[in-house]
Amino acid sequence: MHNSEAYFATFVQRSAEDAVLTVPEGLTILPAQLADVGGLARVHCERHGGSIDEQTDKYSTEISDNVGWVSRLLLAAIIDNEVVGFGRVIYFTRPLDAPTNMAPAGWYLAG
């Protein structure tokens, strides 16, 4: 298990003019693969708690069930061959009988 403190930088108050967006060196973001499952489960549990074994099973199933990533995509953020984050997008299809206030069809961030 990793020391979770290593994932958080020390807070430093800055002005908006100091903000510069940079990509961390070595960051790669790719569709998740079965080889990423352990890291995905670890990051999930560090954020939300829970069982590593349970999350490992869930991520394995999600990846195995979505070969080709047609209507959903799970991305793994990797630095130095270690999963450091993840994100999901899911394509929402609006039902034909949907109420007028339902979200439109399209890609949505899902966590």
C-alpha positions as a Markdown table, in Angstrom:
| # | Residue | x | y | z |
|---|---|---|---|---|
| 1 | Met | 0.0 | 0.0 | 0.0 |
| 2 | His | 1.2 | 3.5 | -0.8 |
| 3 | Asn | 1.5 | 6.4 | 1.5 |
| 4 | Ser | -1.5 | 8.6 | 0.4 |
| 5 | Glu | 0.3 | 11.7 | 1.6 |
| 6 | Ala | 2.7 | 11.3 | -1.3 |
| 7 | Tyr | -0.2 | 12.1 | -3.7 |
| 8 | Phe | -1.0 | 15.5 | -2.4 |
| 9 | Ala | 1.1 | 18.7 | -2.8 |
| 10 | Thr | 1.5 | 21.2 | 0.0 |
| 11 | Phe | -1.1 | 24.0 | -0.4 |
| 12 | Val | 0.4 | 27.3 | -1.4 |
| 13 | Gln | -1.9 | 30.4 | -1.8 |
| 14 | Arg | -1.4 | 31.9 | -5.3 |
| 15 | Ser | -3.1 | 34.6 | -7.3 |
| 16 | Ala | -5.0 | 33.8 | -10.5 |
| 17 | Glu | -2.2 | 35.5 | -12.5 |
| 18 | Asp | 0.2 | 32.8 | -11.3 |
| 19 | Ala | -1.9 | 30.0 | -12.6 |
| 20 | Val | -0.1 | 28.0 | -15.3 |
| 21 | Leu | -1.5 | 24.8 | -16.6 |
| 22 | Thr | 1.1 | 22.1 | -17.2 |
| 23 | Val | 1.0 | 18.4 | -17.8 |
| 24 | Pro | 3.0 | 16.4 | -15.2 |
| 25 | Glu | 6.1 | 15.0 | -16.8 |
| 26 | Gly | 5.6 | 11.4 | -18.0 |
| 27 | Leu | 1.8 | 11.5 | -17.8 |
| 28 | Thr | 0.1 | 9.2 | -20.2 |
| 29 | Ile | -3.7 | 8.8 | -20.5 |
| 30 | Leu | -5.0 | 5.7 | -22.3 |
| 31 | Pro | -8.0 | 3.5 | -22.3 |
| 32 | Ala | -7.8 | 1.2 | -19.3 |
| 33 | Gln | -6.5 | -2.3 | -19.8 |
| 34 | Leu | -6.7 | -5.4 | -17.6 |
| 35 | Ala | -3.0 | -4.7 | -16.6 |
| 36 | Asp | -4.3 | -1.5 | -15.0 |
| 37 | Val | -6.9 | -3.1 | -12.7 |
| 38 | Gly | -4.8 | -3.3 | -9.6 |
| 39 | Gly | -3.8 | 0.4 | -9.8 |
| 40 | Leu | -7.4 | 1.5 | -10.6 |
| 41 | Ala | -8.7 | -0.4 | -7.6 |
| 42 | Arg | -6.0 | 1.1 | -5.4 |
| 43 | Val | -6.8 | 4.7 | -6.5 |
| 44 | His | -10.5 | 4.1 | -6.1 |
| 45 | Cys | -10.1 | 2.8 | -2.5 |
| 46 | Glu | -7.7 | 5.6 | -1.6 |
| 47 | Arg | -10.4 | 8.1 | -2.7 |
| 48 | His | -13.6 | 6.3 | -1.6 |
| 49 | Gly | -12.5 | 3.5 | 0.8 |
| 50 | Gly | -13.8 | 0.0 | 0.3 |
| 51 | Ser | -12.3 | -3.3 | -0.6 |
| 52 | Ile | -9.4 | -3.6 | -3.0 |
| 53 | Asp | -10.6 | -7.1 | -4.0 |
| 54 | Glu | -14.1 | -5.9 | -4.7 |
| 55 | Gln | -12.9 | -3.0 | -6.8 |
| 56 | Thr | -10.4 | -5.2 | -8.6 |
| 57 | Asp | -13.3 | -7.5 | -9.6 |
| 58 | Lys | -15.5 | -4.5 | -10.7 |
| 59 | Tyr | -12.8 | -2.9 | -12.8 |
| 60 | Ser | -11.9 | -6.3 | -14.4 |
| 61 | Thr | -15.5 | -6.8 | -15.3 |
| 62 | Glu | -15.9 | -3.3 | -16.7 |
| 63 | Ile | -12.9 | -3.6 | -18.9 |
| 64 | Ser | -13.7 | -7.2 | -20.1 |
| 65 | Asp | -17.3 | -6.3 | -20.8 |
| 66 | Asn | -16.4 | -3.2 | -22.9 |
| 67 | Val | -14.0 | -4.4 | -25.5 |
| 68 | Gly | -13.7 | -1.6 | -28.1 |
| 69 | Trp | -15.2 | 1.0 | -25.7 |
| 70 | Val | -18.3 | 1.7 | -27.9 |
| 71 | Ser | -20.7 | 3.5 | -25.5 |
| 72 | Arg | -18.4 | 4.1 | -22.5 |
| 73 | Leu | -14.7 | 4.7 | -21.9 |
| 74 | Leu | -12.6 | 4.2 | -18.8 |
| 75 | Leu | -9.3 | 6.0 | -19.0 |
| 76 | Ala | -6.2 | 5.4 | -16.8 |
| 77 | Ala | -3.8 | 8.2 | -16.0 |
| 78 | Ile | -0.3 | 6.7 | -15.7 |
| 79 | Ile | 3.0 | 8.2 | -14.5 |
| 80 | Asp | 6.1 | 6.0 | -14.4 |
| 81 | Asn | 4.1 | 2.8 | -15.1 |
| 82 | Glu | 1.8 | 3.5 | -12.1 |
| 83 | Val | -1.9 | 4.3 | -12.2 |
| 84 | Val | -2.4 | 7.7 | -10.5 |
| 85 | Gly | -5.9 | 8.5 | -11.6 |
| 86 | Phe | -8.8 | 7.5 | -13.8 |
| 87 | Gly | -11.9 | 9.0 | -15.5 |
| 88 | Arg | -15.0 | 7.7 | -17.2 |
| 89 | Val | -17.2 | 8.9 | -20.0 |
| 90 | Ile | -20.5 | 7.3 | -20.9 |
| 91 | Tyr | -22.7 | 7.9 | -23.9 |
| 92 | Phe | -26.2 | 8.5 | -22.8 |
| 93 | Thr | -29.0 | 7.7 | -25.2 |
| 94 | Arg | -32.2 | 9.5 | -24.4 |
| 95 | Pro | -35.3 | 7.2 | -24.3 |
| 96 | Leu | -38.0 | 7.9 | -26.9 |
| 97 | Asp | -40.6 | 8.5 | -24.2 |
| 98 | Ala | -38.2 | 10.8 | -22.1 |
| 99 | Pro | -39.7 | 13.9 | -20.4 |
| 100 | Thr | -38.7 | 17.2 | -22.0 |
| 101 | Asn | -36.5 | 18.1 | -19.0 |
| 102 | Met | -34.2 | 15.0 | -19.4 |
| 103 | Ala | -30.6 | 15.5 | -20.5 |
| 104 | Pro | -29.9 | 15.4 | -24.2 |
| 105 | Ala | -28.1 | 12.4 | -25.8 |
| 106 | Gly | -24.3 | 12.6 | -25.7 |
| 107 | Trp | -21.1 | 11.9 | -23.9 |
| 108 | Tyr | -21.1 | 12.6 | -20.1 |
| 109 | Leu | -18.3 | 12.5 | -17.5 |
| 110 | Ala | -19.1 | 9.7 | -15.1 |
| 111 | Gly | -16.3 | 9.7 | -12.6 |
